[in-house]
């Protein structure tokens, strides 16, 4: 099995081959599906005899049991429990990286990491043995730093990842036990991390952000909510879904609109998820997806988690939050194109009058939440560089500052070729329809809009 050493800025990765066979460590596992980069292939050989000499370290002489440090998990780094351990562990140095605070006690081989919030709650405690520091106490689960990969897996069983990860230092989790292990480039145990236990089939929401993000996404406007989630063992494929439901001031679930703007009975916004790490996930909620009166609202949000087949997973932690929003008015808009002109060049592979394009225009809209309004296409005008249309596309529901895309295509029999596309907001569309001002894009020399139909959505 091939390992890469921990990534460091100043040193290129070194590829080393572990003298162990995966089959000797754990039962047969599925093929590697981990998203981490793999720069060397795993090799499987006949199981050699144990080689603990490569991982031998001085035997721990301290009597401090690692499990007693679990009282730190969830406690404030400013509180009495943290102060007691600081006295016992000695000098520390703090560093901020990737939005988290790390407090390192190098003399004791201990490091704890805190959430980036006002309470600075401890979420992980690391016990480390490397060239710079060494934990001298008793590790949990009967582990010792003289163990290699095979010995650890024999002791604990297969990790939640179901695979031996190919890059040294990447963690192998045992969420139900509240433990993660890491190995060095030789395959020797070098770090044990204490975590809050996550029972099988459980997803924990550690922190939830209700920060508003009105930045347009794929032309849509809305807001984003984020959650830090930590799954337990959710199944062999590690796939699950996050579901967000919003409730109005009266406690009623806010209904959602479908991609074409029609009000539906659906109330959950769903995000497909996968993994075993503690990660931040974000859900974008477009204004045009909500059945909600215009004006200010204080909404309550609630997170849930589901298996891919829809069965509920248990959720713990901070699943509820509040978010203040100002809902903009919604409008049903029907787009109308008056005329378009394409570049005067041969569009088809024939040297005749029929080399001119067969023009049509389309209206497209992506809401930014993974759904799109059904594209609408006009009638085709054959073999023309300049043409006109009449009529209006079916209406779509948009917020005041949303944008949507109008394209002109050469509609060939097998494959349409884009002449040019323009993105317009509702205000810009109304202005262009009123003035009949021409716009251009790519080989679209001229595009003129007719006045759109605009109706407020109640």
C-alpha positions, -999 to +999 in steps of 0.1 A: +000+000+000+015+033-011+015+063+013+025+099+007+039+120+036+020+149+051+019+179+027+043+207+035+049+239+015+086+236+014+090+199+006+078+179-024+059+147-015+079+115-010+064+082-021+070+053+001+056+017-001+044+001+031+054-035+037+019-046+045-010-060+026-044-044+029-061-078+030-041-086+060-054-056+079-091-056+073-118-076+054-121-069+016-131-034+010-147-015-019-126+002-045-110+035-034-134+064-039-118+090-016-116+124-033-081+131-020-055+131-048-038+098-053-003+101-068+008+065-065-010+032-070-017+009-041+003-024-042-008-057-027+017-083-019+018-115+001+014-107+038+048-104+054+055-111+091+047-082+114+074-055+114+067-036+146+104-027+148+099+001+123+073+017+146+089+011+179+089+041+202+099+045+238+072+030+260+049+056+276+056+061+313+029+086+321-002+076+339-026+102+325-054+085+306-064+101+273-101+094+280-100+119+309-094+146+283-128+140+268-142+164+294-127+191+272-148+183+242-176+209+239-161+230+268-150+266+263-113+271+258-118+301+282-133+279+309-122+261+341-117+227+325-093+242+298-074+262+325-069+230+346-054+211+316-032+241+307-017+239+342-010+202+338+002+203+301+027+232+304+037+259+279+014+263+248+015+282+216-016+292+196-020+295+159-049+303+135-053+283+104-083+276+081-106+295+103-099+276+135-077+282+166-051+255+174-035+254+209-004+233+209+014+218+239+045+205+222+061+193+254+031+171+262+023+160+226-012+175+229-031+199+207-067+210+208-088+228+182-117+251+188-146+264+169-143+299+155-171+313+176-173+335+207-173+306+231-143+289+214-156+254+222-131+226+220-141+202+192-110+180+189-081+169+211-051+155+193-025+132+210+006+131+189+039+113+186+063+126+159+098+140+156+088+172+176+065+160+203+052+129+220+022+121+242+035+101+272+002+090+286-022+061+280-040+062+246-077+052+243-090+018+229-057+000+239-037+018+212+000+025+214+023+045+192+043+014+184+014+000+163+014+001+125-017+002+102-023-035+104-022-036+142-045-006+146-071-020+122-068-054+139-075-037+172-103-013+161-117-030+129-124-013+096-127+025+098-158+044+087-141+052+054-141+015+045-108+020+027-072+025+036-066+061+025-036+066+003-021+098+017-003+098+050-018+120+077-054+118+063-076+106+092-094+073+095-125+077+116-143+056+142-171+080+148-191+057+171-161+054+193-152+091+192-118+084+178-098+091+146-063+078+138-035+091+116-004+074+103+030+087+091+047+078+058+060+045+072+025+034+082+031+039+119+005+054+142+014+090+149-018+107+161-050+098+179-078+124+179-106+124+205-139+135+190-175+137+202-189+102+196-214+101+167-236+070+167-242+051+135-269+067+114-265+101+130-256+136+117-245+163+141-249+199+133-221+217+152-226+253+142-251+270+119-246+303+102-276+325+092-255+351+074-273+366+045-257+365+010-276+385-016-249+380-042-264+368-075-257+332-082-261+320-117-282+351-123-305+345-093-306+365-060-314+351-026-297+341+006-273+314+018-274+295+050-245+273+062-241+244+086-211+226+099-222+189+099-204+158+111-219+125+100-216+092+119-215+060+098-243+067+075-238+037+052-213+019+030-216+046+002-213+075+028-241+093+009-269+112+025-289+144+020-293+175+040-327+190+041-336+226+051-371+237+061-380+274+068-409+284+090-426+318+091-435+340+121-467+319+126-448+286+127-461+275+093-436+258+069-427+281+040-438+265+007-415+264-023-421+271-059-411+247-087-385+258-113-412+274-134-425+295-105-457+275-096-464+272-059-461+236-047-467+217-015-429+211-011-412+227+019-377+211+020-347+224+001-324+194-003-287+191-008-270+158-018-240+152+005-213+126+009-184+120+032-173+114+068-153+146+076-165+176+096-174+200+068-193+232+061-222+228+037-242+257+022-276+259+008-286+288-015-323+298-013-334+319-042-361+345-035-381+332-065-384+298-049-403+310-018-440+314-014-437+343+010-452+378+011-429+407+002-414+426+032-392+418+063-395+384+080-378+366+108-377+330+097-368+299+117-347+273+099-345+236+108-320+211+095-327+174+089-308+146+072-320+117+051-306+086+035-307+086-003-339+065-002-356+092+019-355+075+053-347+099+081-313+100+098-311+110+135-298+146+139-282+161+170-266+194+179-276+228+167-303+220+142-324+252+145-315+288+138-332+321+130-326+343+099-338+378+092-347+384+056-364+411+035-384+393+008-384+413-025-415+414-047-419+387-073-430+391-109-442+368-136-423+379-167-430+369-203-400+377-226-406+388-262-379+392-289-387+415-319-357+408-342-322+394-344-294+395-369-265+370-371-231+375-386-231+373-424-209+342-429-216+307-441-232+289-413-237+255-430-212+235-450-228+243-484-218+270-508-253+281-517-281+303-504-289+276-478-256+284-459-275+311-440-285+302-405-319+289-394-325+314-365-346+309-334-343+324-299-345+307-265-352+318-230-333+301-202-331+305-164-310+289-137-322+296-102-289+288-086-303+261-064-298+232-088-332+238-106-338+255-139-369+267-156-378+247-187-361+263-216-385+279-242-377+280-279-393+301-306-403+292-341-374+287-365-368+312-394-349+293-421-320+305-441-320+341-429-294+364-414-320+389-402-355+380-390-384+390-368-408+373-344-440+380-327-455+366-295-443+362-259-426+333-242-445+316-213-440+336-181-415+327-154-414+340-118-384+362-109-373+385-082-367+421-089-329+418-094-328+383-109-313+378-144-321+354-171-305+345-204-318+350-239-299+332-267-302+332-305-292+299-322-287+284-356-311+255-353-295+228-375-312+195-378-288+176-355-272+202-333-280+238-326-251+263-328-252+293-305-250+326-323-249+347-291-265+351-257-273+381-235-282+381-198-307+407-186-324+416-154-361+425-152-354+463-151-330+461-181-355+440-201-383+465-195-359+493-206-348+475-238-384+467-247-395+503-243-366+518-262-361+490-288-324+495-282-302+469-299-278+447-280-251+424-293-230+394-282-205+372-300-218+367-336-252+381-327-249+415-344-282+428-332-310+417-308-340+438-301-366+431-274-403+438-276-420+451-244-423+421-220-454+412-200-449+418-163-474+408-137-469+410-099-471+377-081-494+377-051 
